[in-house]
């Protein structure tokens, strides 16, 4: 990457996936015809000028075997979590620190139904705010959110000060928080925030994909 990126896409892919019970990182778990990594890259490719995959340095994430639709020959860079820090906040800070940018969209790799259209709407609402953070199921969703460049040093300082929880770190940002009714009106609605953590979640994701195929 060189220069200032207009829209940076940060795919936070640091989960080991222990609760899924596989021997591969969560990002390499297959859902339908693609891995979570491939799905996340495909989503971000539709709206971001450059993409970075944020994960711990020791997490083995080989490049996808097949070209990602939408990347059009572009490669996703890799950003390692800051030494000594782990977790989603560290991943977000690593991604946002990877290059200069005007605005960024952050996406967790375990949100397989997040849509580019919904994330694009979050970016469009950013304006002069430091972030746009949806609230779904009563919980803030900072891993499917839009951030201004001014958010990066604030989040980095929170990490350095000892904060480990992303939800608490973003509380200090000047952010628009979309309530549940506004989230439901996003393309894809609440399904954008379906979080895949367990074997049961994986089975539910496969069921939803099968239902979509049957409805075509």
N, C-alpha and C positions, 0 to 999 in steps of 0.2 A: 504494500500500500504506500502511496505517496501523496502528499498534499492533504488538504482537508476534505474528508468524505462528506457528501451532502446528507446521505442517510446510511447509517451503519446498522447492520443487523448483528446482534449478539445472540448466539445459540449457547445457552448454559447447559453443558452436557457432562457435568462432573459426577453424576450418581453412579454408585457401584452396582445398584440394583439387587442388593442382598435380599430384600423382601420378595423379589420375583423368583429367586431360587435358581437363577441361571449362572453359568460360569463366565459369562461375558458382561461387560459394562451395560448399564441400562440402555445407553444410546444405541447399542447394537442388537437389542431385542427387536425381533421382526413382528410387525403388526400388519396383517394383510400382506400385500406384495412388497412392502418396503420396511426398512428398519426405522426406528424412531429418529435416528440421525438423519437418514435420507428424507424423511417427512419434514423435519424441522428445516433442513437446508432448502428444500423445495418451497416451503412456505415463505421463508425470508427472501429467497431469490426473486420473488415476484415484486418485492417492495423496497429492497435494499440495494444500494450501489456497491457496497462491499460487505462481506460476511466474515465474522470471526467465531470460531468455536472455542469457548472458554471451559477449561477443565484442568484438574491437577496435572502436573508435568508427568507424573508416573502412571497416569491412566492411559492404557493402550487403546487408542482410537485410530485404527488404520483407515486410509481413505476408502470411501465407498467403492465397491467393485464395479458398479455401473455408473455412467454419467448421470448427474442429477438434472432432471428436466427443469429448465428455467435458468440454470447457471450459465448456459451458453458459453461453455469453455472457461468460465471464471473458476478460480480456485478459492476455497474458503481457508483463510489463515487460521492459525492456532495460537491461542493466548493461554499461558499457564497461570494458574492461581498464584498470587503473591506468596513467596516462601514463608512457611510457618502458619499459613492461613488455609482453612478449608471451609466448604459450605457455599450456599448460593450467593451470599453477600460477596465473598471472595471472588466467585466466578463473575459476578456482575462488574465488580471493580476491575478485574483483569480484562474483561471484554471492552469496557468503556475506556480503559487506559491504553488500548492497543494502537490507537491512532487518533489524530485530531478529527473531529466530526462536528457537524452542525446539529444534528439530531440523531437519535438512535432508538431502535426498537429492540427490546429484550424478550427472548422467548425461551422457556424451559423446554428441554428436549422431551420431557414426559407429558407434553400436552398435545397429543396426536391429532386432535380435531380443531386446533387453532387455525383460523383462516387468515389468509393475507388481507382479505377485505376488512375484517374486523381490526386487525393491527394497523392497517392503513387509516382507518377512522380515528384510532387513538393518536396517531401521528398528526393528523389534520387538526386535532383539538389542542395540540401542544401550545401554540402561540408563544406567549412570553413566560409561561409556567416552566418549572423545572422538571415536571413529570405529569403524566396522565396515568392514573392507576385505577383499574377497574376493581369493583368490589362484587364478588360472586359468592353465593352461599354464606353471606355474612362475613367473609374474609377478604382482606385486600389481596390483590393478585399482582405483586410487583415483578413476577417472572413472566408476565404477558403484558407489558406496559411500554410506554414511550417516555424517553428521557431527553432533556436538553443537555448540551455540553456542560453547562454550569452545575449539573447534578454530580458529575464525576468527582471533583475534588471534595465535595461534601461527603459523599459515600465513602471515599477513600479515607478521609479523616475519621469517620465513624468506625471503620474497620481497624485502623491503627490505634484508636482509643480503646479498643477492646470489645466493641459490639460484634456479636456473632449472628444476630438475627436480622435478616433483610427487612422483614416487616417493620421492626422497630427502627431500623436505620432510615427508612424512607419517610418516617413520620416527621422528620425535620425539614423535608423538602417543601417548597412552595408547589403543591401538586393539586391538580383537579382529580377528585375521586369520584368516579362514576358509580352511582348507586345501582342497585340491582335492576331497577326498571330500565335505566339507561343501558345497562349491559344486555338485557334481554332484547333490546332493539338493535344491537350490533348484528351484522351478518353472522349467522351461526348461533347467535344468542349465548345462552349459558354453556352450551356444549363446547365452546372455545376453551373452557376452563376445566374440562374433564381431565383429571390427573391420574396417570397410570403408575401405580405403585406396587400393586400386588397381583398374584395370579388371577384373583377374582376380577380385578380391573382389566387385565389383559383379555379375559374371556368376554367381559362386557364390551370392550372395544371391538373385538372380533365379531360379536353379535351385531353391533351397530353397523359395522362395515358390510356384513352379509345382508342386513336389512336394506341398506342403501342400494346394493347391487340388485337385490330382488325387485326393488321399486323402479329400476330403470326400464 
